[in-house]
Amino acid sequence: MRGMKREAEDSRSRAKTKNKNKTKNKTKNKTETKTEAEIETAGISIDPRALEVCVRCGTCRSVCPAFEVLGWESRNTRGRIMVAKALGEGLTPDASVLESLNTCTTCGICAASCPAGANPPEIVQEARKGLVSQGIMTEAQAGFRTKVAGSGNTFGEAGERLAWLSDAGAIKEKAEAVYFVGCLDSYRYPEVAAKTFRILKLFGVSLLREERCCGSPLIRTGSSAGKVMEENLRQIREMGAKTVVTGCAGCLSTLKRYYPPEFEVVSVPEFLAGRLSELGPRRLDLTVTYHDPCHLGRHAGVYDPPRNVIKAICRLVEMNRSREDARCCGGGGGVRAGYPDLSLQIAKLRLQDVPDGVDAIVSCCPLCIRNLSDAGAGAGAGIEVIDLIDLVARAIDPA
């Protein structure tokens, strides 16, 4: 860390000397200081006010999932803000800078815990964006760009996105509500996609014929998602949908935040929680715990709907850390793709929060389900990791 500080200080000194020479013959009115305008060096453009909100108190150190595993100052929230600021002041980006910024899962627990109100995930994303705009990125970041551009999904799959759909005639030309499936359920959990649509179809929900990646992996890792977003928007508009329902937490936060506010975006648990009386689920002899996905909970504020659905079906026992304090699964922000070992270590720490005596871990995010399963949970470990829709399907299907 001392070496990183010295490097940052040397870079700041060089940047100040350069700026001084550049403005030496200019009038005072034309001189622009870094406190008066956005920091713009090496393609980095971050509002300095966002950086200065951080008072370096270190509260984030106690909650950052990457720091809990790696233990380096540059791998926690406070360190990443220092790195972002140093980049804006002339620090030359190298492999250590990329690792600092790209080991952040963008889970948001730092922002939820920050007494000063800083928003570190936003700073990290902007720093990544600035570097990517110059072609400075990791192989994982470049991989997302290539795969989504070539196939419309994060896996680079050439197969049909709706291969799980048995009846193409179920897709309507016009519908008030549409189910946005997402890449993971389309290609890795097609059975979840099929169950979800079977239930949502009861309420008149349709599908997009040519859905593309929502853009979340690109945005989180610093790339533009404009093309896939425009294609999805075109189809939503043509269908006349007023509501978009999704079972992926990453899709939800992306659709809510980065798409135009032309339609309501709701999660599957929100949609189902308001229709429990119509679904009429029966009680199941199960005890489950619930994992809060970061982008459904902290980013979107959806905590009660999934719990209300679970409680209508079986017994719920909370994890040792839940809701705003829930640990991250370790999969988000491009970390699973770029740093798989770190991702799984974070997931294993999350599994330590699972209470004894539960039959299953329920979640509402396919990435969380995959990462927790890969970290050691699952049927082989004596405890399932299932989607909320799996639980609902069991409760409404014939016994």
C-alpha positions in Angstrom: 0.0 0.0 0.0 2.9 2.4 0.8 4.2 1.7 -2.7 0.9 2.5 -4.2 0.7 5.8 -2.2 4.2 6.8 -3.3 3.3 6.0 -7.0 0.1 8.0 -6.7 1.9 10.9 -5.0 4.6 10.9 -7.7 2.0 10.8 -10.4 0.1 13.7 -8.8 3.3 15.7 -8.7 4.0 15.1 -12.4 0.4 16.0 -13.3 0.6 19.2 -11.3 3.9 20.2 -13.0 2.4 19.4 -16.4 -0.7 21.5 -15.7 1.3 24.4 -14.4 3.5 24.5 -17.6 0.4 24.1 -19.8 -1.4 27.1 -18.3 1.7 29.3 -17.6 0.9 31.8 -20.5 -2.9 31.6 -20.1 -5.0 34.2 -18.4 -6.5 33.5 -15.0 -10.1 33.4 -16.5 -9.1 30.5 -18.8 -7.3 28.5 -16.1 -9.4 25.4 -15.1 -8.6 23.6 -11.8 -9.5 20.1 -10.8 -11.8 21.5 -8.0 -13.9 23.4 -10.5 -14.4 20.8 -13.2 -14.7 17.1 -13.6 -11.5 15.2 -13.3 -10.6 14.2 -16.9 -7.3 12.5 -17.2 -6.6 9.4 -19.4 -10.2 9.2 -20.3 -11.4 9.2 -16.6 -14.4 11.5 -16.0 -15.6 11.5 -12.4 -17.3 14.3 -10.5 -14.7 15.2 -7.8 -17.6 15.9 -5.4 -18.4 12.2 -5.5 -14.8 11.4 -4.6 -14.6 13.9 -1.8 -17.7 12.6 -0.1 -15.5 9.8 1.2 -14.0 10.9 4.5 -11.6 7.8 4.6 -13.2 6.6 7.8 -12.7 2.9 6.9 -16.2 1.7 7.7 -16.3 0.0 4.3 -13.3 -2.1 5.3 -15.5 -4.1 7.7 -18.1 -5.0 5.1 -16.3 -5.2 1.7 -16.5 -8.8 0.5 -13.4 -8.7 -1.7 -11.4 -7.1 1.2 -12.6 -9.8 3.6 -10.8 -12.3 1.3 -7.9 -10.4 -0.1 -7.0 -8.1 2.8 -5.3 -5.4 0.7 -6.2 -1.7 1.1 -6.3 -1.3 -2.7 -8.8 -4.2 -2.8 -11.4 -2.5 -0.6 -13.8 0.4 -1.1 -11.6 3.1 0.4 -8.6 2.0 -1.6 -10.5 1.9 -4.8 -11.7 5.5 -4.3 -8.1 6.5 -3.8 -7.1 4.7 -7.0 -9.9 6.4 -8.9 -8.8 9.8 -7.6 -5.2 9.1 -8.4 -6.1 8.1 -12.0 -7.8 11.4 -12.4 -4.6 13.2 -11.2 -2.3 11.4 -13.6 -1.6 7.9 -12.2 -0.7 5.6 -15.1 -3.1 2.6 -15.1 -1.3 -0.8 -14.8 -2.3 -4.4 -13.9 -2.6 -3.5 -10.2 -4.9 -0.7 -11.0 -7.1 -2.9 -13.1 -7.2 -5.6 -10.4 -8.1 -3.0 -7.7 -11.1 -1.7 -9.7 -12.2 -5.0 -11.2 -12.3 -7.1 -8.0 -15.3 -5.0 -6.9 -18.5 -6.9 -7.1 -20.5 -3.6 -7.1 -22.6 -5.2 -4.4 -23.3 -1.8 -2.7 -22.9 -2.9 0.9 -20.2 -0.2 1.2 -22.7 2.5 0.1 -25.4 1.1 2.4 -23.0 1.3 5.3 -21.2 4.5 4.6 -21.9 7.2 7.2 -20.9 10.0 4.8 -23.2 8.8 2.0 -20.6 7.9 -0.6 -21.6 5.8 -3.6 -18.4 3.7 -4.3 -20.0 1.3 -6.9 -20.8 4.3 -9.1 -17.3 5.6 -8.8 -15.8 2.2 -9.7 -18.1 1.8 -12.7 -17.1 5.2 -14.0 -13.4 4.5 -13.5 -13.8 1.2 -15.4 -15.7 3.0 -18.1 -13.0 5.6 -18.5 -10.3 3.0 -18.9 -12.3 0.8 -21.2 -13.0 3.8 -23.5 -9.2 3.8 -24.1 -9.0 0.1 -24.6 -7.5 -0.5 -21.2 -9.3 -3.6 -19.8 -9.0 -7.1 -18.6 -9.5 -10.2 -20.8 -12.9 -10.8 -19.0 -14.1 -7.3 -19.8 -13.1 -7.7 -23.4 -14.8 -11.1 -23.4 -18.1 -9.6 -22.4 -17.9 -7.1 -25.2 -17.1 -9.6 -27.8 -19.7 -12.2 -26.8 -22.6 -9.8 -26.4 -21.7 -8.0 -29.7 -21.5 -11.3 -31.6 -24.4 -13.3 -30.1 -26.6 -10.9 -28.0 -25.8 -12.9 -24.8 -23.0 -12.9 -22.3 -22.0 -16.5 -23.1 -21.5 -16.1 -26.8 -24.0 -18.9 -27.3 -25.2 -19.3 -30.9 -28.3 -21.4 -29.9 -31.8 -20.1 -29.9 -32.5 -17.9 -26.9 -36.1 -19.3 -26.6 -35.2 -22.9 -27.1 -36.8 -23.6 -23.7 -40.2 -22.4 -25.0 -42.4 -25.3 -26.2 -45.1 -23.3 -27.8 -44.0 -20.3 -29.9 -47.6 -19.4 -30.4 -47.8 -18.3 -26.8 -46.0 -15.1 -27.7 -48.5 -12.3 -28.4 -48.1 -9.5 -30.8 -49.4 -7.0 -28.2 -49.4 -7.3 -24.4 -49.6 -5.1 -21.4 -46.8 -7.0 -19.6 -43.8 -8.8 -20.9 -41.4 -11.3 -19.2 -37.7 -10.4 -19.6 -35.9 -13.7 -19.2 -32.2 -12.7 -19.1 -29.2 -14.5 -20.3 -28.7 -16.9 -17.4 -32.2 -18.3 -17.3 -32.3 -18.5 -21.1 -29.1 -20.5 -21.5 -28.2 -22.0 -18.1 -31.5 -22.4 -16.3 -34.1 -23.0 -19.0 -36.3 -25.0 -16.7 -36.6 -21.9 -14.5 -37.5 -19.8 -17.5 -40.2 -22.3 -18.5 -41.7 -22.4 -15.0 -41.7 -18.7 -14.7 -43.4 -18.1 -18.0 -45.9 -20.8 -17.3 -47.0 -19.0 -14.2 -46.7 -15.5 -15.5 -48.7 -16.5 -18.6 -51.7 -17.1 -16.3 -51.8 -13.3 -15.9 -51.5 -12.4 -19.6 -47.7 -11.8 -19.6 -46.0 -12.4 -22.9 -42.4 -12.6 -24.2 -40.0 -10.7 -26.5 -39.4 -12.7 -29.6 -35.8 -11.5 -30.0 -34.7 -10.6 -26.5 -31.1 -9.6 -26.1 -28.8 -9.2 -23.1 -30.2 -6.4 -20.9 -26.7 -4.9 -20.9 -25.9 -5.3 -17.2 -22.6 -7.1 -17.6 -21.4 -4.5 -20.1 -22.4 -1.5 -17.9 -21.0 -3.0 -14.7 -17.6 -3.6 -16.4 -17.3 -0.3 -18.1 -18.6 -0.9 -21.7 -21.5 0.6 -23.6 -24.7 -1.4 -23.9 -26.4 0.9 -26.3 -27.0 -1.5 -29.1 -28.6 -4.3 -27.1 -30.6 -1.9 -25.1 -32.1 -0.3 -28.2 -33.1 -3.6 -29.6 -34.9 -4.6 -26.4 -36.5 -1.2 -26.3 -37.7 -1.5 -29.8 -39.5 -4.7 -29.1 -41.0 -3.5 -25.8 -42.4 -0.4 -27.5 -43.8 -2.4 -30.5 -45.5 -4.8 -28.1 -47.0 -1.9 -26.2 -46.0 -3.3 -22.9 -46.5 -1.1 -19.8 -44.8 -3.5 -17.4 -41.6 -5.6 -17.7 -41.3 -8.5 -15.3 -37.9 -10.1 -14.7 -36.6 -12.9 -12.5 -32.9 -11.7 -12.7 -31.7 -9.2 -10.2 -29.1 -7.8 -12.5 -31.7 -7.3 -15.3 -34.0 -5.6 -12.8 -31.6 -3.0 -11.7 -30.4 -2.4 -15.2 -33.9 -2.0 -16.7 -34.9 0.2 -13.8 -31.9 2.5 -13.9 -30.5 2.6 -17.4 -33.5 2.2 -19.7 -35.9 5.1 -20.3 -38.8 5.3 -17.8 -41.4 4.4 -20.3 -42.6 1.3 -18.5 -42.8 -0.2 -15.0 -40.1 -2.7 -14.1 -41.0 -5.3 -11.4 -39.3 -8.4 -10.2 -40.9 -11.8 -10.3 -41.3 -11.8 -6.4 -43.0 -8.4 -6.5 -45.4 -9.6 -9.3 -46.3 -12.8 -7.5 -46.6 -11.3 -4.0 -49.5 -9.2 -5.3 -51.2 -12.2 -6.7 -50.9 -14.8 -4.0 -54.7 -15.1 -3.5 -55.1 -15.9 -7.2 -52.2 -18.4 -7.2 -53.5 -20.2 -4.1 -50.3 -22.0 -3.1 -50.6 -24.8 -0.7 -48.4 -25.2 2.4 -45.2 -27.3 2.0 -43.4 -29.1 4.8 -40.2 -27.3 4.3 -37.9 -24.9 6.1 -35.9 -22.5 4.0 -33.6 -19.5 4.3 -33.5 -16.6 1.8 -30.4 -15.1 0.2 -30.9 -11.4 -0.7 -29.4 -10.7 -4.2 -27.5 -7.4 -4.0 -29.2 -5.9 -7.1 -32.6 -6.9 -5.9 -32.1 -5.8 -2.3 -29.6 -3.0 -1.7 -29.8 -1.7 -5.3 -33.6 -1.9 -5.8 -34.9 -2.0 -2.2 -36.9 -5.2 -2.7 -36.9 -7.1 0.6 -40.4 -8.0 1.7 -42.1 -9.4 -1.5 -39.9 -12.6 -1.8 -40.3 -13.2 2.0 -44.0 -12.8 1.7 -44.2 -15.4 -1.0 -42.0 -17.8 0.9 -44.0 -17.4 4.1 -47.2 -18.1 2.2 -45.7 -21.5 1.3 -43.4 -22.7 4.1 -41.3 -21.7 7.1 -38.6 -19.1 6.6 -35.5 -18.8 8.8 -33.4 -15.7 8.1 -29.7 -16.0 7.4 -27.3 -14.6 10.0 -26.8 -11.5 7.8 -29.8 -10.5 5.8 -31.6 -7.6 4.0 -29.3 -4.5 3.9 -26.6 -6.4 5.7 -26.6 -9.5 3.5 -23.3 -10.7 2.3 -22.7 -10.7 -1.5 -22.6 -14.0 -3.3 -19.4 -12.9 -5.1 -20.7 -13.3 -8.6 -21.5 -9.7 -9.7 -19.5 -6.8 -11.2 -17.7 -9.2 -13.6 -15.8 -10.8 -10.7 -17.1 -14.3 -11.4 -15.8 -14.0 -15.0 -12.5 -12.2 -14.2 -11.5 -13.6 -10.8 -13.3 -16.9 -10.3 -11.3 -18.0 -7.3 -12.1 -14.8 -5.4 -15.7 -15.1 -6.5 -16.0 -18.6 -5.0 -14.2 -17.6 -1.8 -16.8 -14.8 -1.3 -19.6 -17.3 -1.9 -18.2 -19.7 0.6 -18.2 -17.0 3.2 -21.8 -16.3 2.4 -22.7 -20.0 2.9 -21.4 -19.6 6.5 -24.5 -17.4 7.1 -26.9 -20.3 6.3 -28.7 -21.3 9.5 -28.7 -24.9 10.6 -31.7 -27.2 9.9 -32.9 -25.6 6.6 -33.9 -27.7 3.6 -33.0 -25.1 0.9 -31.6 -21.7 0.2 -34.0 -19.7 -1.9 -33.0 -16.7 -4.0 -34.3 -14.6 -6.8 -31.1 -14.3 -9.0 -29.7 -17.0 -11.2 -26.1 -15.6 -10.8 -26.4 -15.9 -7.0 -27.9 -19.4 -7.4 -25.0 -20.5 -9.7 -22.3 -19.0 -7.5 -23.6 -20.4 -4.2 -24.0 -23.8 -5.8 -20.5 -23.8 -7.2 -19.2 -22.8 -3.8 -20.4 -26.0 -2.3 -24.1 -25.7 -1.7 -26.6 -27.9 -3.6 -28.2 -31.3 -3.4 -24.8 -33.1 -2.9 -24.2 -30.9 0.2 -27.6 -31.8 1.6 -29.1 -28.4 1.0 -30.6 -27.2 -2.3 -30.1 -23.7 -3.8 -33.4 -23.0 -5.7 -35.1 -20.1 -7.4 -38.2 -18.7 -5.7 -40.1 -19.8 -8.8 -39.2 -23.4 -8.1 -40.8 -23.1 -4.7 -43.9 -21.5 -6.1 -44.2 -24.1 -8.8 -44.0 -26.9 -6.2 -46.8 -25.2 -4.2 -49.2 -24.7 -7.0 -48.6 -27.9 -9.1 -50.7 -31.0 -8.3 -49.3 -32.9 -5.3 
